[in-house]
Amino acid sequence: MTPKFVDVHSHIHLKDFDGDREKIIARMEEKETLTITVGTDLESSKEAVATAEKFKPVFASIGQHPIDESAHTFDKKEFEKLVCHPKTVVIGECGLDYFRLKGDSFEEKRRQKELFIQQIEFSLKYAKPLMVHCRDAYTETLEILESYAREGVLRGNIHFFAGTVEIAKRFLKINFTLSFTGVITFTEDYNEVIRYIPISHILSETDSPFVSPVPFRGKRNEPMNVLYVAQKIAEIREENEQKVLNALVSNACREFDLLAE
């Protein structure tokens, strides 16, 4: 059965939800909402897969975030134990994050790039899309992805997109999707790019428990709030709401093979 809503990026496996996770997921089932819960290192990736295994509306992303645990490496053998699980649908979140870099940052940039490349190659080996984290590093991220896109089939999503139309054009050229969060409900900074991107390449996410949309700002976010993101995308684009909601679901199911299991 095709879901009514898909939140392509949450962290519902985190301890923030330990007190009421089952209730939240029961509401998701009632409202026919799916989510991908995203790991940021080996341990949280294991938790993501375990959560997806337990709950039907949840799928998992496994990977190593560029900075959340900067001392960690990408343990390929351990991640191989997770990638073959039927609920593992994407690799990440991985990528580059230069937001807090100061002074001579050559070694840190090199570390992040090597970590990212390992996960790109891992995604290609197992034919899984990427969930890409990118902050203050769009040019470098694109250079890496474009080099791999020239060599073979590479696909994925740019999580929490905050770039310009020109940056979006380059991601679209390599057939990546771009997802938006609840931030778009309280700022107009992304209106231009949301109008520009073809609806076929837009995804909606919550990044819960973070960045709650209006009318829940200041409260813990949860996957069902993806509805408010989707509605805002339709409003910004001045398009029929139901058609936009249907397209966002179709895009997510296509990109992550959510109906394939």
N, C-alpha and C positions, 0 to 999 in steps of 0.2 A: 504493500500500500504506500502511495506517495504521501509524504508528510505535508502538513500545512505550513510549517516554518522550520528553518534550519539555521542554527547558530553555529557557524563554522569554526569558532575559536572561543573556548571557555577554559576554565580551570576548576571544574566542579569536583575534581578529586582532592582539592586542597582542604586543609583543616578548617577553613572558614565555613565549610558546609557540613562538618561532622555532626552537628546537632540536629540537622533537619534535611539531610541529603535525600533520604528516601521520600519524604513528603514533596520536596521540590520535583523529583523525578516522576513521582506519581502525577503531579500537576502537568508536567511535560507530556506524559502519556495521554492524559485526558485531552490536552490541547493539540495532540499530534505534532509535537515539537522534538526535533533531534538536535544533538549537539556533538561537537568533537572536543573532547577534553585534552588539553595540550601539555605534554611533559616538557620540562626545561632542563633536565639532567637525567641520569640513569635511574635514580631512585624514584623521582616523580613520574618518569615514563612507565616504570613498573606499576606505580599506583594508577596511572591513567588507564593502562591496559586492564588492570584488575577491576577498575570501576566500569569500564566498557563491557567486560565479560559478565559482570553482575547485572547490569541494567540495559534493557533492550534499546532505549532511545539514545544511548551514549556510544560513541566511537572514540578511538584513541589516535593521538599523534605522539610520536616518540622522537626525542632528539636532545641535543645539547645547546642550550642558549649561549650566545656569545659572551655574556658578562655576568649572568646570575650566579654562576659558580666558576669563576675564572681560573681556579686551580684544577678544574676537572678537564679530562681529555675525552675524546670520543672512543669509548670502548667497543670496538666493532663486534667482537665476539659476543659480548653481553647484549648488545642491541639486536644482533641476529636472532637471539632467543625470543625477542619481542616482535620483530617485524613480520614473522610468519603467522602471528595470531590473526584469525579472520576479522577481528574488530579493529586491527591496526590499519588505518587507511592513508596515513600521511607521515612524512618525516619532518620533524621540527618541534619547537620552533628553533630555527637556526638562522644564522645570518651575520650581520655586522652592526655594531653599536658604538659609534664614536662620540656620543653625546658628552661624556665626562672626561674625554681625553685631554691631557694637559702636557705642555712641554714636548720633549722628544718622545714620541709615541710609536716609533717605528716597530719596535719589538712587539708591542701590544697589537698593532694592526696586523703584523705578520702572523701572530698567534691566532687572531680571529679569522683571518683569511684561510689559514690552513685548516682550522676547525670546520669552517663553512664548506670548503672544498671536499673534505672527507665525507660530509653528509650529502652533498650533491652527488658524489660518486656512489654513495650507498643507495640513494634514492633511484638512481639510474639502474643499478644492479638489480634492485627488487621491484622496479617499475611502479614506484610510488611517487605521488606529487610531493612537492616541498611546501612547508609552511614557513615563510620567510619573515624574520624579524629584521627591520632596517630602521635605524635612527641616526640621522646626520651622516648617512653613508650611501646615499642612493647611487652616486656615480660609480663608486667602487663595487657596490653590489651588482649593478648592471653590467659592468665590465666582466665580472666573473661569470654571471649567468649567460651573457651573450656569447662568451667563448665556448661554453658547453652547448648552448642551443645550436651553434653551427655544426657541432659534431654528431648530434643525434636528437632523439626525442627527449625533451626536457619540459616538464610542466610543473605548475605550482601556483601558489597564491601569495600575494604581498599583504601580510597581516597589518591591520591598523594603518592603512595607507594615509600619508600626510604630505604627499608630494604635489608637484605642479602638473599642469597639463602636459608640458614638454617631457617630464619624467614619465608620466603615464603612457605617453605615446611609445616610448622605448620598451616598457614592459608589455604593452599590447603587441608590439612587433614580434616578441618572442612568445606570444600567446599565453601570458600569465594573466590570472585574474587579480582583482584588487578588492580588498574588503574594508568596510567602514564600520565604526563603532558608534556608541551612544554620544560621542563627542559632537557628531553632526546635528544633534538635537538642541545644542546650546551655543553653537557658533556657526557663522556663515562662511568660514574660511575655506570650506571644501565644496561649496556649492558649484563653483565653475567646473571643477574636475569631475564631480558627480554628473553634471549635465553632459560633459564631453564623452566620458567612457561609454561605449556601447553597453546596453543593458545585459547583453550576453556575457560580459566580463566583470560584472559587479557581484560581490557577495556581501552578506550581512553577518555581523558578529557582535558579541557582547564583551569579550575579554573578561567576563565575570570571574571573580567578584569585584573587578575594578570598573571604573568609568561608567557608572550608571547613567542611563539617559534621563532626560526630562520625561516623566514627573518624579523620578526617584533619585535625583542627585543627592549625594550625601549618605545614601543608604547602600547596603551591600547589593551588588548587581547579581542577576541570575539569568540563565539561558532563555527563559520565557520572555524576557524583556527585549529580545531580538525583534519582536513585533514592532516596537517603537522606532527602532532603527530602520526597518523595512518601510514602514509608513512614511518616515521622513525622507527616505530616498525617493519614493513616489511623489511626495509633495515638492521636493526640490526640482525634480525632472518635469513636473506638471503633467504626469501621465496617470492613466487609470490605475488606482491603487491595487486592485485585485490582479491585474495583468502584471504589475511589477512584482507583487508578492509571489505569484506563480513562477515568474522568471527567476527570481532569486533562489527559490527552492530547486528548480530545474538545474540551474547553474551549479549549485552545491552538490546535488546528486550526481551530476555528470563529472564534475571535477574530482570528487573523492569516491566515486563508485559506491555510494551509500546504500544503494538498493541491490547491490550485486551479491550479497551474502545469502 
